[in-house]
């Protein structure tokens, strides 16, 4: 019966662009750019730094979980091996310890996962603010009237300012220490000239 939300949103964007074009005198040109926000999140050094920090923060906790799993597995193997020769009350106690250990491990794993998700959300929120500020600063410096990030089905490469934004983000990223190795993860994006 009615248009769905995305079609309505798309039509509203087209109408807004058309209205903008009509409101501008015929001799003035609207300068439009497109940015691939997903690519900024994936390739910016700030995103890599944030993800590395989270990984480093949670590595000891992951190690703790693995140690608990190993200890629990050893208890289970001991129970399976010695269970037939144990006294009934001793076997019952060992089974209870095993169940309690499994429950504690599951609870601890869920706590760590919740903490990880909360930290990732916090870091991604910070990163989003940084990326938006960078896109805005670049757009103002290059005199763009409109920068579109989501909902673009197609654009010519000349309108894509993503490589230029990545270059700018890389120039602002903290430099690695002299003795540290360069981060892996492929080659850096090639700097691009801003579209005219």
KOLDREN-160159 format. One record per residue: chain; x, y, z of N, C-alpha, C in turn; residue in one letter. Coordinates in steps of 0.05 Angstrom, whole numbers, plus 32768, in hexadecimal, padded with zeros to 4 digits. Example, Ala and Ser with C-alpha at 12.3 -4.5 7.8 and 13.67 -1.06 7.14 Angstrom:
<sites>
+---+------+------+------+------+------+------+------+------+------+---+
: c :  n.u :  n.v :  n.w : ca.u : ca.v : ca.w :  c.u :  c.v :  c.w : r :
+---+------+------+------+------+------+------+------+------+------+---+
: A : 8108 : 7F8E : 809C : 80F6 : 7FA6 : 809C : 8108 : 7FBE : 809C : A :
: A : 8101 : 7FD3 : 808E : 8111 : 7FEB : 808F : 8102 : 8001 : 809D : S :
+---+------+------+------+------+------+------+------+------+------+---+
</sites>
This chain:
<sites>
+---+------+------+------+------+------+------+------+------+------+---+
: c :  n.u :  n.v :  n.w : ca.u : ca.v : ca.w :  c.u :  c.v :  c.w : r :
+---+------+------+------+------+------+------+------+------+------+---+
: A : 8011 : 7FE8 : 8000 : 8000 : 8000 : 8000 : 8011 : 8019 : 8000 : X :
: A : 8022 : 801E : 8015 : 8032 : 8036 : 8016 : 804F : 802F : 8010 : X :
: A : 805F : 8043 : 800D : 807C : 803F : 8008 : 8089 : 8036 : 8022 : X :
: A : 809D : 8025 : 801F : 80AC : 801E : 8038 : 80BE : 8034 : 8040 : X :
: A : 80CA : 8032 : 8057 : 80DA : 8047 : 8063 : 80F2 : 804F : 8051 : X :
: A : 8101 : 803B : 8047 : 8119 : 8041 : 8038 : 8112 : 804F : 801E : X :
: A : 80FC : 8047 : 8011 : 80F4 : 8055 : 7FF8 : 80EC : 8071 : 7FFF : X :
: A : 80DD : 8075 : 8014 : 80D4 : 808F : 801C : 80ED : 80A1 : 8022 : X :
: A : 8100 : 8095 : 8030 : 8118 : 80A4 : 8037 : 8128 : 80AB : 801E : X :
: A : 812A : 8098 : 800B : 8138 : 809D : 7FF2 : 812A : 80B3 : 7FE2 : X :
: A : 810F : 80B2 : 7FE1 : 8101 : 80C7 : 7FD2 : 8104 : 80E2 : 7FE0 : X :
: A : 8105 : 80E2 : 7FFA : 8109 : 80FB : 8009 : 8124 : 8107 : 8003 : X :
: A : 8138 : 80F6 : 8001 : 8153 : 80FF : 7FFA : 8154 : 810A : 7FDE : X :
: A : 8148 : 80FD : 7FCB : 8147 : 8107 : 7FB0 : 8138 : 8121 : 7FAE : X :
: A : 8122 : 8123 : 7FBD : 8113 : 813C : 7FBD : 8123 : 8152 : 7FC9 : X :
: A : 8132 : 814C : 7FDF : 8142 : 8160 : 7FEC : 8158 : 816A : 7FD9 : X :
: A : 8165 : 8157 : 7FCB : 817A : 815E : 7FB9 : 816F : 816F : 7FA2 : X :
: A : 8157 : 8167 : 7F98 : 814B : 8176 : 7F82 : 8143 : 8192 : 7F8C : X :
: A : 8139 : 8194 : 7FA4 : 8131 : 81AE : 7FAF : 814A : 81BF : 7FB2 : X :
: A : 8160 : 81B3 : 7FBB : 8179 : 81C2 : 7FBE : 8182 : 81CC : 7FA3 : X :
: A : 8180 : 81BB : 7F8F : 8188 : 81C2 : 7F74 : 8177 : 81D9 : 7F69 : X :
: A : 815E : 81D8 : 7F70 : 814C : 81ED : 7F65 : 814F : 8207 : 7F75 : X :
: A : 8157 : 8205 : 7F8E : 815A : 821D : 7F9E : 8174 : 822C : 7F98 : X :
: A : 8187 : 821E : 7F8C : 81A1 : 822A : 7F85 : 819F : 8237 : 7F6A : X :
: A : 81A9 : 824F : 7F67 : 81A9 : 825C : 7F4D : 81B5 : 8249 : 7F38 : X :
: A : 81AC : 824D : 7F1F : 81B4 : 823C : 7F09 : 81D3 : 823B : 7F05 : X :
: A : 81E1 : 8251 : 7F0B : 81FE : 8252 : 7F05 : 820E : 8245 : 7F1C : X :
: A : 8202 : 8240 : 7F33 : 8210 : 8234 : 7F49 : 820E : 8215 : 7F47 : X :
: A : 8223 : 8208 : 7F4E : 8224 : 81EA : 7F4C : 8225 : 81DF : 7F68 : X :
: A : 8215 : 81CB : 7F6E : 8215 : 81BD : 7F87 : 822B : 81A9 : 7F87 : X :
: A : 823C : 81AA : 7F9B : 8253 : 8198 : 7F9C : 824C : 8181 : 7FAF : X :
: A : 824A : 8169 : 7FA4 : 8242 : 8152 : 7FB3 : 8259 : 813E : 7FB4 : X :
: A : 825B : 8130 : 7FCB : 826F : 811B : 7FCF : 8262 : 8103 : 7FDC : X :
: A : 826F : 80ED : 7FD9 : 8266 : 80D4 : 7FE5 : 827C : 80C9 : 7FF6 : X :
: A : 8276 : 80BE : 800D : 828A : 80B1 : 801E : 8280 : 8095 : 8026 : X :
: A : 8292 : 8082 : 8024 : 828C : 8067 : 802C : 8292 : 8064 : 804A : X :
: A : 827F : 8068 : 805A : 8282 : 8068 : 8077 : 828D : 804D : 8081 : X :
: A : 8282 : 8037 : 8076 : 828C : 801D : 807E : 82A9 : 8019 : 8079 : X :
: A : 82B3 : 8024 : 8062 : 82CF : 8022 : 805C : 82E0 : 8032 : 806F : X :
: A : 82D6 : 8049 : 8077 : 82E4 : 805A : 808B : 82E7 : 804A : 80A5 : X :
: A : 82D1 : 803D : 80AE : 82D2 : 802E : 80C6 : 82E6 : 8016 : 80C4 : X :
: A : 82E6 : 8009 : 80AD : 82F8 : 7FF2 : 80A9 : 8315 : 7FFA : 80A6 : X :
: A : 831B : 8010 : 8098 : 8336 : 8015 : 8090 : 8344 : 802C : 809F : X :
: A : 8336 : 803B : 80AF : 8343 : 8052 : 80BC : 8356 : 8048 : 80D2 : X :
: A : 836D : 8055 : 80D5 : 837F : 804D : 80EA : 8373 : 8050 : 8106 : X :
: A : 8361 : 8063 : 8109 : 8354 : 8067 : 8123 : 8343 : 804F : 812A : X :
: A : 8335 : 8043 : 8116 : 8325 : 802B : 811B : 8338 : 8013 : 8123 : X :
: A : 834E : 8011 : 8115 : 8361 : 7FFB : 811B : 836C : 7FFE : 8137 : X :
: A : 8372 : 8017 : 813E : 837D : 801C : 8159 : 8369 : 8015 : 816E : X :
: A : 834F : 801D : 816A : 833A : 8017 : 817D : 8336 : 7FF9 : 8180 : X :
: A : 8336 : 7FEA : 816A : 8332 : 7FCD : 816B : 834A : 7FBF : 8178 : X :
: A : 8362 : 7FC9 : 8172 : 837A : 7FBD : 817F : 8379 : 7FC2 : 819D : X :
: A : 8370 : 7FD9 : 81A6 : 836F : 7FE0 : 81C2 : 835B : 7FCD : 81D0 : X :
: A : 8344 : 7FC8 : 81C3 : 8330 : 7FB6 : 81CF : 833B : 7F9A : 81D0 : X :
: A : 8348 : 7F91 : 81BB : 8353 : 7F76 : 81BB : 8368 : 7F73 : 81D1 : X :
: A : 8379 : 7F87 : 81D4 : 838E : 7F86 : 81E9 : 8381 : 7F85 : 8205 : X :
: A : 836C : 7F94 : 8208 : 835E : 7F95 : 8222 : 8351 : 7F7A : 8229 : X :
: A : 8347 : 7F6C : 8214 : 8338 : 7F54 : 821A : 8349 : 7F3A : 8217 : X :
: A : 8361 : 7F3C : 820D : 8372 : 7F24 : 820A : 8377 : 7F16 : 8225 : X :
: A : 837D : 7F24 : 823B : 8381 : 7F16 : 8254 : 8367 : 7F08 : 825E : X :
: A : 8350 : 7F14 : 8258 : 8337 : 7F08 : 8260 : 8331 : 7EEF : 8250 : X :
: A : 8338 : 7EF0 : 8236 : 8335 : 7ED8 : 8225 : 8347 : 7EC2 : 822F : X :
: A : 835F : 7EC9 : 8237 : 8373 : 7EB5 : 8241 : 8368 : 7EA9 : 825B : X :
: A : 835C : 7EB9 : 826C : 8350 : 7EB0 : 8285 : 833A : 7E9B : 827F : X :
: A : 8329 : 7EA1 : 826B : 8314 : 7E8E : 8263 : 8320 : 7E74 : 8259 : X :
: A : 8334 : 7E76 : 8248 : 8341 : 7E5D : 823E : 834D : 7E4C : 8254 : X :
: A : 8359 : 7E5A : 8268 : 8364 : 7E4B : 827F : 834E : 7E3E : 828F : X :
: A : 8338 : 7E4C : 8293 : 8321 : 7E3F : 82A1 : 8317 : 7E27 : 8292 : X :
: A : 8315 : 7E2A : 8277 : 830B : 7E13 : 8267 : 831E : 7DFB : 8269 : X :
: A : 8338 : 7E00 : 8269 : 834B : 7DEB : 826B : 8349 : 7DDD : 8286 : X :
: A : 8347 : 7DED : 829C : 8345 : 7DE2 : 82B6 : 832B : 7DD1 : 82B9 : X :
: A : 8315 : 7DDB : 82AE : 82FC : 7DCD : 82AF : 82FD : 7DB3 : 829F : X :
: A : 830A : 7DB4 : 8288 : 830D : 7D9C : 8278 : 831D : 7D87 : 8286 : X :
: A : 8332 : 7D90 : 8294 : 8343 : 7D7D : 82A3 : 8333 : 7D70 : 82BA : X :
: A : 8323 : 7D80 : 82C7 : 8311 : 7D75 : 82DD : 82FE : 7D60 : 82D1 : X :
: A : 82F3 : 7D67 : 82BA : 82E0 : 7D54 : 82AD : 82EE : 7D3A : 82A5 : X :
: A : 8306 : 7D3C : 829A : 8315 : 7D24 : 8292 : 831C : 7D14 : 82AB : X :
: A : 8323 : 7D21 : 82C1 : 832A : 7D13 : 82D9 : 8311 : 7D04 : 82E4 : X :
: A : 82FA : 7D12 : 82E3 : 82E1 : 7D05 : 82EC : 82DA : 7CED : 82DB : X :
: A : 82DD : 7CF0 : 82C1 : 82D7 : 7CD9 : 82AF : 82EA : 7CC2 : 82B3 : X :
: A : 8303 : 7CC8 : 82B9 : 8318 : 7CB3 : 82BD : 8314 : 7CA6 : 82D8 : X :
: A : 8311 : 7CB6 : 82ED : 8311 : 7CAB : 8309 : 82F5 : 7CA8 : 8314 : X :
: A : 82E0 : 7CB0 : 8305 : 82C5 : 7CAF : 8310 : 82BB : 7C94 : 8319 : X :
: A : 82C3 : 7C7F : 830A : 82BA : 7C64 : 8311 : 82C6 : 7C5B : 832B : X :
: A : 82DD : 7C65 : 8333 : 82EA : 7C5C : 834C : 82E5 : 7C6E : 8363 : X :
: A : 82D7 : 7C84 : 835F : 82D1 : 7C97 : 8374 : 82BA : 7C8E : 8385 : X :
: A : 82BB : 7C97 : 839E : 82A4 : 7C92 : 83B0 : 828D : 7CA3 : 83A6 : X :
: A : 8274 : 7C99 : 83AA : 825D : 7CA8 : 839F : 825B : 7CC5 : 83A8 : X :
: A : 8261 : 7CCB : 83C1 : 8260 : 7CE7 : 83CA : 8277 : 7CF8 : 83BD : X :
: A : 828E : 7CEB : 83B9 : 82A5 : 7CF9 : 83AC : 829E : 7CFF : 838F : X :
: A : 8292 : 7CEB : 8382 : 828A : 7CEF : 8365 : 8275 : 7D05 : 8363 : X :
: A : 8261 : 7D05 : 8375 : 824C : 7D19 : 8375 : 8258 : 7D35 : 8379 : X :
: A : 826B : 7D37 : 838B : 8279 : 7D51 : 8391 : 8288 : 7D5A : 8378 : X :
: A : 8297 : 7D48 : 836B : 82A6 : 7D4E : 8353 : 8294 : 7D57 : 833C : X :
: A : 827D : 7D49 : 8339 : 826A : 7D51 : 8324 : 825E : 7D6C : 8329 : X :
: A : 8258 : 7D72 : 8343 : 824E : 7D8D : 834A : 8263 : 7DA2 : 8344 : X :
: A : 827C : 7D9D : 834B : 8291 : 7DB0 : 8346 : 8294 : 7DB5 : 8328 : X :
: A : 8291 : 7DA0 : 8318 : 8292 : 7DA2 : 82FB : 827B : 7DB3 : 82F1 : X :
: A : 8263 : 7DAE : 82FA : 824C : 7DBE : 82F1 : 824F : 7DDB : 82FA : X :
: A : 8257 : 7DE0 : 8313 : 825B : 7DFB : 831C : 8271 : 7E09 : 830C : X :
: A : 8286 : 7DFB : 8306 : 829C : 7E07 : 82F6 : 8292 : 7E0E : 82DA : X :
: A : 8282 : 7DFD : 82CE : 8277 : 7E02 : 82B3 : 8264 : 7E1A : 82B4 : X :
: A : 8254 : 7E1C : 82C8 : 8242 : 7E33 : 82CB : 8252 : 7E4D : 82CF : X :
: A : 8266 : 7E4C : 82E0 : 8277 : 7E64 : 82E5 : 8285 : 7E6C : 82CB : X :
: A : 828F : 7E59 : 82BC : 829C : 7E5E : 82A3 : 8289 : 7E6C : 828F : X :
: A : 8271 : 7E61 : 828D : 825D : 7E6C : 827B : 8256 : 7E89 : 8283 : X :
: A : 8253 : 7E8D : 829D : 824C : 7EA8 : 82A7 : 8263 : 7EBB : 82A2 : X :
: A : 827B : 7EB3 : 82A6 : 8292 : 7EC4 : 82A2 : 8296 : 7ECB : 8284 : X :
: A : 8291 : 7EB7 : 8273 : 8293 : 7EBB : 8256 : 827E : 7ED0 : 824E : X :
: A : 8266 : 7ECE : 8258 : 8250 : 7EE1 : 8251 : 8257 : 7EFD : 825C : X :
: A : 8263 : 7EFF : 8274 : 826B : 7F19 : 827E : 8280 : 7F26 : 826D : X :
: A : 8294 : 7F16 : 8264 : 82A9 : 7F21 : 8254 : 829E : 7F2A : 8239 : X :
: A : 828C : 7F1A : 822E : 8280 : 7F21 : 8214 : 8270 : 7F3B : 8216 : X :
: A : 8261 : 7F3E : 822C : 8252 : 7F57 : 8231 : 8265 : 7F6F : 8234 : X :
: A : 827B : 7F6B : 8243 : 828F : 7F81 : 8246 : 829B : 7F88 : 822B : X :
: A : 82A2 : 7F74 : 821B : 82AE : 7F78 : 8201 : 829B : 7F88 : 81EF : X :
: A : 8282 : 7F80 : 81EE : 826E : 7F8E : 81DE : 826A : 7FAB : 81E7 : X :
: A : 826A : 7FB0 : 8201 : 8267 : 7FCB : 820B : 827F : 7FDC : 8203 : X :
: A : 8297 : 7FD1 : 8206 : 82AF : 7FE0 : 81FE : 82B0 : 7FE5 : 81E0 : X :
: A : 82A9 : 7FD1 : 81D1 : 82A9 : 7FD5 : 81B3 : 8295 : 7FEB : 81AC : X :
: A : 827D : 7FEB : 81B8 : 8269 : 7FFF : 81B2 : 8274 : 801B : 81BA : X :
: A : 8281 : 801D : 81D1 : 828C : 8036 : 81DA : 82A2 : 8040 : 81C7 : X :
: A : 82B4 : 802E : 81BE : 82C9 : 8036 : 81AC : 82BE : 803D : 8190 : X :
: A : 82AA : 802E : 8187 : 829E : 8034 : 816D : 8290 : 804F : 816D : X :
: A : 8284 : 8056 : 8184 : 8276 : 8070 : 8186 : 828B : 8086 : 8184 : X :
: A : 82A2 : 8083 : 8192 : 82B7 : 8097 : 8191 : 82C2 : 8099 : 8174 : X :
: A : 82C6 : 8082 : 8168 : 82D0 : 8081 : 814C : 82BD : 808F : 8139 : X :
: A : 82A3 : 808A : 813D : 828F : 8096 : 812B : 8290 : 80B4 : 812D : X :
: A : 8293 : 80BF : 8145 : 8295 : 80DC : 8149 : 82AE : 80E7 : 813A : X :
: A : 82C4 : 80D8 : 813D : 82DD : 80E1 : 812F : 82DA : 80E1 : 8111 : X :
: A : 82CE : 80CB : 8107 : 82CA : 80C9 : 80EA : 82B8 : 80DF : 80DF : X :
: A : 82A2 : 80E4 : 80ED : 828F : 80F8 : 80E4 : 829C : 8114 : 80E5 : X :
: A : 82AB : 8119 : 80FA : 82B9 : 8133 : 80FC : 82CD : 8136 : 80E5 : X :
: A : 82DB : 8121 : 80DE : 82EF : 8122 : 80C8 : 82E1 : 8126 : 80AD : X :
: A : 82CB : 8119 : 80A9 : 82BC : 811C : 808F : 82B1 : 8139 : 808E : X :
: A : 82A7 : 8143 : 80A4 : 829D : 815F : 80A4 : 82B3 : 8173 : 809E : X :
: A : 82CA : 816F : 80AC : 82E0 : 8182 : 80A8 : 82EA : 8181 : 808B : X :
: A : 82EC : 8169 : 8080 : 82F5 : 8167 : 8064 : 82E1 : 8173 : 8051 : X :
: A : 82C7 : 816E : 8056 : 82B2 : 8179 : 8044 : 82B2 : 8198 : 8045 : X :
: A : 82B6 : 81A3 : 805D : 82B7 : 81C0 : 805F : 82CF : 81CB : 8051 : X :
: A : 82E6 : 81BE : 8055 : 82FF : 81C8 : 8049 : 82FE : 81C6 : 802A : X :
: A : 82F0 : 81B2 : 8020 : 82EE : 81AF : 8003 : 82D5 : 81BC : 7FF7 : X :
: A : 82C6 : 81C9 : 8008 : 82AE : 81D8 : 7FFF : 8298 : 81C6 : 7FF3 : X :
: A : 8294 : 81AF : 7FFF : 827E : 819E : 7FF6 : 8264 : 81A8 : 8002 : X :
: A : 824F : 81A7 : 7FF3 : 8235 : 81AF : 7FFC : 8227 : 8198 : 800B : X :
: A : 822B : 817F : 8000 : 821E : 8167 : 800B : 8232 : 8150 : 800A : X :
: A : 8233 : 8141 : 8020 : 8242 : 8128 : 8021 : 822E : 8112 : 8029 : X :
: A : 822C : 80FE : 8018 : 8219 : 80E8 : 801C : 8229 : 80CF : 8025 : X :
: A : 821F : 80C2 : 803A : 822D : 80AA : 8044 : 821D : 8091 : 8040 : X :
: A : 8204 : 8091 : 8047 : 81F3 : 8079 : 8046 : 81DE : 807C : 8030 : X :
: A : 81D6 : 8065 : 8025 : 81C0 : 8065 : 8012 : 81C9 : 806A : 7FF6 : X :
: A : 81E4 : 806A : 7FF1 : 81EE : 806E : 7FD6 : 81EF : 8054 : 7FC7 : X :
: A : 81E1 : 8051 : 7FB2 : 81E2 : 8039 : 7FA2 : 81F8 : 803A : 7F8E : X :
: A : 81FD : 8051 : 7F82 : 8212 : 8054 : 7F6F : 821B : 8071 : 7F6F : X :
: A : 8235 : 8075 : 7F6C : 8241 : 808F : 7F67 : 825A : 808C : 7F56 : X :
: A : 8261 : 80A0 : 7F47 : 827A : 809E : 7F38 : 8291 : 80A1 : 7F4C : X :
: A : 82A7 : 8094 : 7F46 : 82BE : 8096 : 7F59 : 82C8 : 80B2 : 7F5E : X :
: A : 82C3 : 80C4 : 7F4C : 82CC : 80E0 : 7F50 : 82BE : 80ED : 7F68 : X :
: A : 82A6 : 80E4 : 7F6F : 8297 : 80EF : 7F85 : 82A0 : 80E3 : 7FA0 : X :
: A : 82AE : 80CC : 7F9F : 82B6 : 80BE : 7FB8 : 82CD : 80CB : 7FC5 : X :
: A : 82C9 : 80D6 : 7FDD : 82DE : 80E4 : 7FEC : 82EA : 80D1 : 8001 : X :
: A : 82E2 : 80B8 : 8002 : 82EB : 80A6 : 8017 : 830A : 80A4 : 8017 : X :
: A : 8317 : 80A0 : 8000 : 8335 : 809E : 8002 : 8342 : 80B7 : 800D : X :
: A : 8337 : 80CE : 8007 : 8342 : 80E7 : 8011 : 833E : 80E9 : 802F : X :
: A : 8327 : 80E1 : 8039 : 8321 : 80E1 : 8056 : 8334 : 80CD : 8064 : X :
: A : 8338 : 80B6 : 8058 : 834A : 80A2 : 8064 : 8367 : 80AD : 8066 : X :
: A : 836F : 80BB : 8051 : 838A : 80C7 : 8051 : 838C : 80DC : 8068 : X :
: A : 8377 : 80EB : 806B : 8377 : 80FF : 8081 : 8377 : 80F2 : 809C : X :
: A : 8367 : 80DC : 809F : 8367 : 80CD : 80B9 : 8382 : 80C1 : 80BF : X :
: A : 838F : 80B7 : 80AA : 83AA : 80AB : 80AD : 83BE : 80C0 : 80B6 : X :
: A : 83BC : 80D8 : 80AC : 83CE : 80ED : 80B4 : 83CA : 80F5 : 80D1 : X :
: A : 83B3 : 80F1 : 80DB : 83AD : 80F8 : 80F7 : 83B1 : 80E1 : 810B : X :
: A : 83B5 : 80C9 : 8100 : 83B8 : 80B1 : 8111 : 83D3 : 80B3 : 8120 : X :
: A : 83D4 : 80A8 : 8139 : 83ED : 80A8 : 8148 : 8401 : 8096 : 8138 : X :
: A : 841A : 80A0 : 8137 : 842F : 8091 : 812A : 8438 : 807A : 813C : X :
: A : 843E : 8062 : 8130 : 8448 : 804C : 8140 : 8463 : 8052 : 814B : X :
: A : 8469 : 8046 : 8162 : 8483 : 804A : 816F : 8499 : 8040 : 815C : X :
: A : 84B2 : 804B : 8160 : 84C8 : 8045 : 814E : 84CE : 8027 : 814D : X :
: A : 84CC : 8018 : 8163 : 84D3 : 7FFC : 8163 : 84BD : 7FEA : 815C : X :
: A : 84A4 : 7FF4 : 815A : 848E : 7FE2 : 8155 : 848B : 7FDC : 8137 : X :
: A : 8480 : 7FC5 : 8131 : 847C : 7FBD : 8115 : 8463 : 7FCB : 810A : X :
: A : 8463 : 7FCE : 80F0 : 844C : 7FDA : 80E3 : 8434 : 7FC8 : 80E6 : X :
: A : 841C : 7FD3 : 80EA : 8405 : 7FC1 : 80EE : 83FF : 7FB2 : 80D4 : X :
: A : 83F7 : 7F99 : 80D7 : 83F0 : 7F89 : 80C0 : 83D3 : 7F8F : 80B9 : X :
: A : 83CB : 7F84 : 80A2 : 83AF : 7F89 : 809A : 83AE : 7F93 : 807E : X :
: A : 83C3 : 7F90 : 806F : 83C1 : 7F99 : 8053 : 83CF : 7FB4 : 804F : X :
: A : 83CF : 7FBC : 8037 : 83DB : 7FD5 : 8030 : 83C9 : 7FEC : 8036 : X :
: A : 83D5 : 8003 : 803A : 83C5 : 801B : 8040 : 83B8 : 8025 : 8027 : X :
: A : 83A0 : 8031 : 8029 : 8393 : 803B : 8012 : 83A3 : 8051 : 8004 : X :
: A : 83A1 : 8052 : 7FEA : 83B0 : 8066 : 7FDB : 83A2 : 8081 : 7FDF : X :
: A : 83B3 : 8096 : 7FE4 : 83A7 : 80B1 : 7FE6 : 839A : 80B9 : 7FCC : X :
: A : 8384 : 80C7 : 7FCE : 8376 : 80D0 : 7FB6 : 8374 : 80EE : 7FB7 : X :
: A : 8372 : 80F9 : 7F9F : 836E : 8116 : 7F9E : 8351 : 811B : 7FA1 : X :
: A : 834A : 8131 : 7FAF : 832E : 8137 : 7FB3 : 8320 : 813C : 7F98 : X :
: A : 8307 : 8134 : 7F96 : 82F8 : 8139 : 7F7D : 82F3 : 8157 : 7F7A : X :
: A : 82F1 : 8160 : 7F62 : 82ED : 817C : 7F5C : 82D0 : 8182 : 7F56 : X :
+---+------+------+------+------+------+------+------+------+------+---+
</sites>
